[in-house]
């Protein structure tokens, strides 16, 4: 049996041997501990209290246990899928934050995956000047989401730039309310979401560049056309990037916050989960404890979905397989 002194000596010897490496990673370790791990722990603690953000003092903190979590599923009508209809029954709540957020994710993730993939395939050519097109398509991704929201709110205002130019070409814009209409707000959000296709496109390009040209050449010699090569070679050999973009797409879609900058209320159909968290923490009764509970619920949902995707990822090809 190894003595405690022997273990301590071995740890000390290991640290002395690799002190330079520990020194290099120290800023990252400290950053993760201070700005990630500590806030996560404190948010979970706050989620167990009726905390208003002032401080952990008796007059502003009431211990609730899991009361905040229970309230989210039983008493908060913004989150409930069904609400009272006023006649003793219930009706489906189309303005439910859960429903709106999941509907947004289910629609936008496949659209963004497919369109960004086709865009990458189109731009994966050895053509003179193709880099300029890649750059122009990627440029919108460096604009912060909040700024993009402000741009779209101005452009898609009923008296904004989009309606102005549509009117110039003879389109009747009297009914085009875009973000301001209950029936048009959600489709407008989907359309403006295509602004960020360039981010996924860059990742697809990196994956497509790793497919050997010899594989395509062999397929051409066997008589395979462009569509056959796409289905039989390109897609199967880039499934690892499909897997990555799918996971990051789910995480990003469920945490979408850019609709907050549109200045729309709960009845607009754009009241997403991340906006709900922000509203509870800062714009209502400073319910930091309840907002923290909502954040952990979102964390759990994303964790379960990610785990499910990993468990069903046998279709992914990683390159080292024979």
C-alpha positions in Angstrom: 0.0 0.0 0.0 1.4 3.4 -1.0 1.8 5.8 1.9 0.3 9.3 1.9 3.7 10.7 2.0 4.6 8.7 -1.2 1.6 10.0 -3.0 2.3 13.6 -2.0 5.9 13.2 -3.2 4.7 11.9 -6.6 2.3 14.7 -7.1 5.0 17.3 -6.1 7.4 15.6 -8.5 4.8 15.7 -11.4 4.1 19.4 -10.7 7.8 20.3 -10.7 8.3 18.3 -13.9 5.5 20.1 -15.8 5.3 23.4 -14.1 5.8 25.3 -17.3 2.6 23.7 -18.8 0.6 24.5 -15.7 1.8 28.1 -15.9 0.6 28.4 -19.5 -2.9 27.0 -18.7 -3.2 28.9 -15.4 -5.0 31.9 -17.0 -7.6 29.6 -18.7 -8.1 27.6 -15.5 -8.6 30.8 -13.5 -11.0 32.2 -16.1 -13.1 29.1 -16.1 -13.2 28.9 -12.3 -14.0 32.6 -11.8 -16.3 33.4 -14.8 -17.9 30.0 -15.4 -17.8 27.5 -12.6 -18.4 30.0 -9.7 -21.4 31.7 -11.5 -22.9 28.3 -12.2 -22.6 27.2 -8.6 -24.0 30.5 -7.3 -26.9 30.5 -9.8 -28.0 27.1 -8.6 -27.9 28.3 -5.0 -29.9 31.4 -6.0 -32.4 29.1 -7.7 -33.3 27.7 -4.3 -34.2 31.1 -2.9 -36.6 33.9 -3.5 -33.6 36.2 -4.3 -33.9 39.7 -5.6 -30.3 40.4 -6.5 -29.6 42.8 -3.6 -27.7 40.4 -1.4 -28.0 37.3 0.7 -29.7 39.1 3.6 -32.8 38.1 5.5 -35.1 40.8 4.1 -34.4 40.0 0.5 -33.9 36.2 0.6 -36.5 33.6 1.4 -35.5 29.9 1.1 -37.9 28.1 -1.3 -36.1 24.8 -1.9 -37.4 23.6 -5.3 -40.3 26.0 -5.1 -39.0 28.0 -8.1 -38.8 24.9 -10.2 -42.3 23.8 -9.2 -43.7 27.2 -10.0 -42.2 27.1 -13.5 -44.2 23.9 -14.3 -47.4 24.6 -12.4 -48.1 28.3 -12.0 -46.3 30.3 -14.7 -48.7 30.7 -17.6 -45.9 32.0 -19.8 -44.5 28.4 -19.7 -47.6 26.3 -19.7 -48.8 24.5 -22.8 -52.4 24.8 -21.8 -54.2 27.6 -19.9 -57.7 28.2 -18.6 -60.2 29.2 -21.4 -62.5 31.1 -19.1 -65.3 28.5 -19.4 -64.0 26.0 -16.9 -61.8 24.2 -19.5 -58.4 24.6 -21.0 -57.0 25.7 -24.3 -53.7 25.3 -26.0 -51.4 28.2 -25.2 -49.8 29.2 -28.5 -47.9 32.0 -26.7 -46.2 29.4 -24.4 -42.5 30.2 -24.2 -41.7 26.4 -24.4 -43.9 26.0 -27.5 -42.5 29.1 -29.2 -38.8 28.2 -28.5 -39.1 24.6 -29.6 -41.0 25.5 -32.7 -38.3 28.0 -33.5 -35.6 25.3 -33.0 -37.4 22.6 -35.0 -37.9 24.9 -38.0 -34.6 26.8 -38.0 -32.1 24.0 -37.3 -32.9 21.9 -40.4 -33.2 25.0 -42.6 -29.8 26.3 -41.5 -28.2 22.9 -41.7 -29.4 22.2 -45.3 -28.9 25.7 -46.7 -25.5 26.3 -45.2 -24.4 22.8 -46.4 -25.5 23.4 -49.9 -23.9 26.9 -49.8 -20.6 25.3 -48.7 -20.8 22.7 -51.5 -21.4 25.4 -54.0 -18.4 27.4 -52.8 -16.1 24.4 -52.4 -14.6 25.0 -55.8 -11.2 25.9 -57.1 -12.4 29.0 -58.9 -10.6 32.3 -59.1 -12.1 34.8 -56.7 -14.2 32.2 -54.8 -12.5 33.4 -51.6 -14.2 36.8 -52.0 -17.6 35.3 -52.0 -16.8 33.2 -49.0 -15.7 36.3 -47.1 -18.8 38.3 -48.1 -21.1 35.5 -46.9 -19.2 35.1 -43.7 -19.0 38.8 -42.8 -22.6 39.1 -41.3 -21.5 36.5 -38.6 -19.1 39.0 -37.0 -22.0 41.3 -36.2 -23.3 40.8 -32.6 -26.8 39.3 -32.4 -28.2 42.3 -30.5 -26.9 44.7 -33.2 -28.4 42.4 -35.9 -31.7 42.5 -34.1 -31.7 46.3 -34.1 -30.8 46.4 -37.8 -33.7 44.0 -38.7 -36.2 45.9 -36.5 -35.4 49.1 -38.5 -35.3 47.4 -41.9 -38.5 45.4 -41.4 -40.5 48.2 -39.8 -43.8 48.8 -41.8 -42.2 52.2 -42.7 -38.7 50.8 -43.1 -36.3 50.1 -45.9 -37.7 46.7 -47.0 -41.2 48.0 -47.5 -39.8 51.1 -49.2 -38.0 49.1 -51.9 -40.9 46.7 -52.3 -43.2 49.6 -52.9 -40.8 51.0 -55.4 -41.0 47.8 -57.5 -44.8 47.8 -57.4 -45.5 45.4 -54.5 -48.5 46.2 -52.3 -47.0 46.6 -48.8 -50.2 47.6 -47.0 -50.5 44.3 -45.3 -46.7 43.6 -44.8 -46.3 44.3 -41.1 -43.4 41.9 -40.7 -42.3 41.8 -37.0 -45.3 44.0 -36.0 -47.9 41.5 -37.0 -48.9 38.4 -34.9 -49.1 36.2 -38.0 -46.0 37.6 -39.8 -43.6 38.0 -36.9 -42.5 34.4 -36.7 -41.9 33.8 -40.4 -40.0 37.1 -40.5 -37.8 35.8 -37.7 -37.1 32.6 -39.7 -36.2 34.6 -42.8 -33.8 37.0 -41.0 -32.2 34.0 -39.3 -30.7 33.1 -42.7 -28.4 36.1 -42.2 -26.0 33.9 -40.2 -25.6 31.0 -42.6 -21.9 31.9 -43.2 -20.8 30.7 -39.8 -21.9 27.1 -40.5 -20.7 27.4 -44.1 -17.1 27.9 -42.9 -17.3 24.8 -40.8 -18.8 22.8 -43.7 -16.0 24.0 -45.9 -13.3 22.7 -43.5 -15.0 19.3 -43.5 -15.4 19.2 -47.3 -11.7 20.0 -47.7 -10.8 16.9 -45.8 -12.5 14.6 -48.3 -9.7 13.2 -50.6 -9.9 14.1 -54.3 -8.9 10.6 -55.1 -12.3 9.4 -53.8 -14.1 11.7 -56.2 -11.8 10.7 -59.1 -12.5 7.0 -58.5 -16.3 7.8 -58.5 -16.0 9.7 -61.7 -14.2 6.8 -63.4 -17.0 4.5 -62.2 -19.6 6.8 -63.9 -21.0 8.5 -60.8 -22.6 11.9 -61.6 -22.5 15.1 -59.4 -25.7 14.2 -57.5 -24.5 10.6 -56.9 -21.2 11.8 -55.6 -22.9 14.3 -53.3 -25.2 11.6 -51.8 -22.8 8.7 -51.7 -19.5 10.5 -50.9 -19.8 14.1 -49.7 -22.7 13.7 -47.2 -21.5 10.4 -45.6 -17.9 11.6 -45.2 -19.0 14.9 -43.6 -21.4 13.4 -41.1 -19.0 14.3 -38.2 -19.5 18.0 -39.0 -23.3 17.4 -39.4 -23.2 15.9 -35.9 -21.3 18.9 -34.6 -23.5 21.5 -36.3 -26.6 19.7 -35.1 -25.6 19.9 -31.5 -24.4 23.5 -31.6 -27.5 24.4 -33.6 -29.7 23.0 -30.8 -27.8 24.8 -28.1 -27.9 28.1 -30.1 -31.5 27.9 -31.1 -32.8 27.2 -27.5 -30.7 30.1 -26.2 -31.8 32.6 -28.8 -32.0 36.1 -27.3 -31.9 38.4 -30.3 -35.7 38.8 -30.4 -35.5 40.9 -27.3 -34.1 43.8 -29.3 -37.2 43.8 -31.5 -39.1 45.4 -28.6 -42.1 43.0 -28.9 -44.4 41.8 -26.1 -45.5 38.3 -25.0 -48.3 38.1 -27.6 -46.0 38.6 -30.6 -45.2 34.9 -31.0 -41.5 35.8 -30.5 -41.3 35.5 -26.7 -38.5 33.0 -26.5 -37.1 31.2 -23.4 -33.9 33.3 -23.1 -36.0 36.5 -23.2 -38.2 35.1 -20.5 -35.2 34.5 -18.2 -34.0 38.1 -18.9 -37.4 39.5 -18.2 -37.8 37.7 -14.9 -34.3 38.8 -13.7 -34.3 42.4 -14.8 -37.6 43.7 -16.1 -40.3 42.5 -13.8 -39.8 42.1 -10.0 -36.0 41.4 -10.1 -36.7 37.7 -9.5 -33.1 36.5 -9.8 -33.8 33.3 -8.0 -36.7 32.3 -10.3 -34.6 33.3 -13.4 -31.8 31.1 -12.1 -34.2 28.2 -11.8 -35.4 28.8 -15.4 -31.7 28.8 -16.5 -31.1 25.4 -14.9 -34.2 24.0 -16.5 -32.9 25.1 -19.9 -29.5 23.6 -19.0 -31.2 20.3 -18.2 -33.2 20.3 -21.4 -30.1 21.0 -23.6 -28.2 18.3 -21.7 -30.8 15.7 -22.3 -31.1 16.5 -26.0 -27.3 16.5 -26.4 -27.1 13.1 -24.6 -29.8 11.7 -26.8 -28.0 12.8 -29.9 -24.7 11.2 -28.7 -26.5 8.0 -27.9 -27.9 7.8 -31.4 -24.8 8.9 -33.2 -23.8 5.6 -34.8 -24.4 7.2 -38.3 -21.4 9.5 -37.7 -18.2 8.7 -39.7 -15.0 10.0 -38.0 -12.5 9.2 -40.7 -10.3 6.7 -38.8 -12.9 4.0 -39.4 -12.2 1.5 -42.1 
